[in-house]
């Protein structure tokens, strides 16, 4: 298992979903470090359902490691901040930088529209 404070932008983790009782895959978009609070993970949620035209499909070639088990979609408007290791169950895989950038850009476009 990758330690919480060693996770990087582009990593996909299984984390605590703030909107449900179950976990889900989450793409790490940022890892700011704070003197009093340590590392926080800024994440975009990932789903196997494509219910929104703005979701970004994750293709096999978008992964730096093994792809997730089923077709998945990044939801750039659905973000969560993970504050400590108890909110991350395990590291799953990583995306290539270009696809991580796509998700980050779409998030910025979404929140500034």
N, C-alpha and C positions, 0 to 999 in steps of 0.2 A: 504494500500500500504506500502510495506517495503521501508524505506528511502534508498536513493542511498548509503550513507556511511554505511548502515547496511547490505548490500548485502554480501553474502559469497560465497566461492568456492562451486560449485555444484548447485547453484541457476540458474534457467532458467528465463530469462526476455524477454519481448518484447522490442527490441531496434532498434535504427536507423541503417539500413543497409548502409554501406558506398558505396556500389556498385549499389544501386538502389534508387528509390524514395519512396519505401515502407519499412515498418519495417519487422522484422522477429524474431523468437525465437533465443536466444543466450545463450550459456552455460558459466557461469562465471568460469574461470579456475584460476584466481588470482585476488587479491585485494590489490596491493601495495599502500602504503600511502607515500606521499612526503610532506616535510615541506612546500614548496611553492605552490604546486599544489593540495594537498589533495589526495583523493582516485581516483584511476583509475581502471577500470574493464577490465581485459584481458579476452576476450571471444572467443569462437569457435562458428561459425554459425551453425545453425540447419536447415535442409531442409526436406520436405516431399518427395523429389525425391531422388532415389538412382541411380545416374548416374556415380558413381565412385567406383571402387572395394575397395578403402581404406576408404570409409565412414563406420561409426560404427552405426549399428542399435540400436535404443533405444527401448528395450522391456519393457513391463509393469512392470516387476519386477526390472527394473533399476531405477525406480522412487521412491523417498522417499515420495513424495506427489502423487497427482493424475497425471496420465499420460497425455501427450498432446493428443488432440482430434483425431489425425490421426497418423499412423505409421510415425516415424521420424528418421532421421539419423544425427549424429554429423559429421561435416566436419572439421577434425582436422587440415587441411592445410589452412583453410579459417578462419583467425582470425581478430578480430577488437578490438581496444582499445576505450572504452567509457570513456569520461573525465568528464562528469557532468550529473546531474539529467535530463536535457532536452533531453538527448539521450536515456533515459529509459522511456518507457511508463508505464509499469507495471510488477510486479512480476507474474510469471506463476506457477511454481512448482520447485522441486529440484530433483537432481539425488542422488543416494546413492554414498558414497565415492569411492567404488570400480570402478564404471563405470566412474566417473569423473576422477579417476586415469588413467583408460584405455585411455581416450581421451587425457589427458595430456601427457602420455607416447608416444602415436602415434604422437602427435604434435612434441615432441622432436625428435623422430626417423625421422620424415619427414624433419625437418629443418636441421638435422645434416647428412643427407645422401648425 
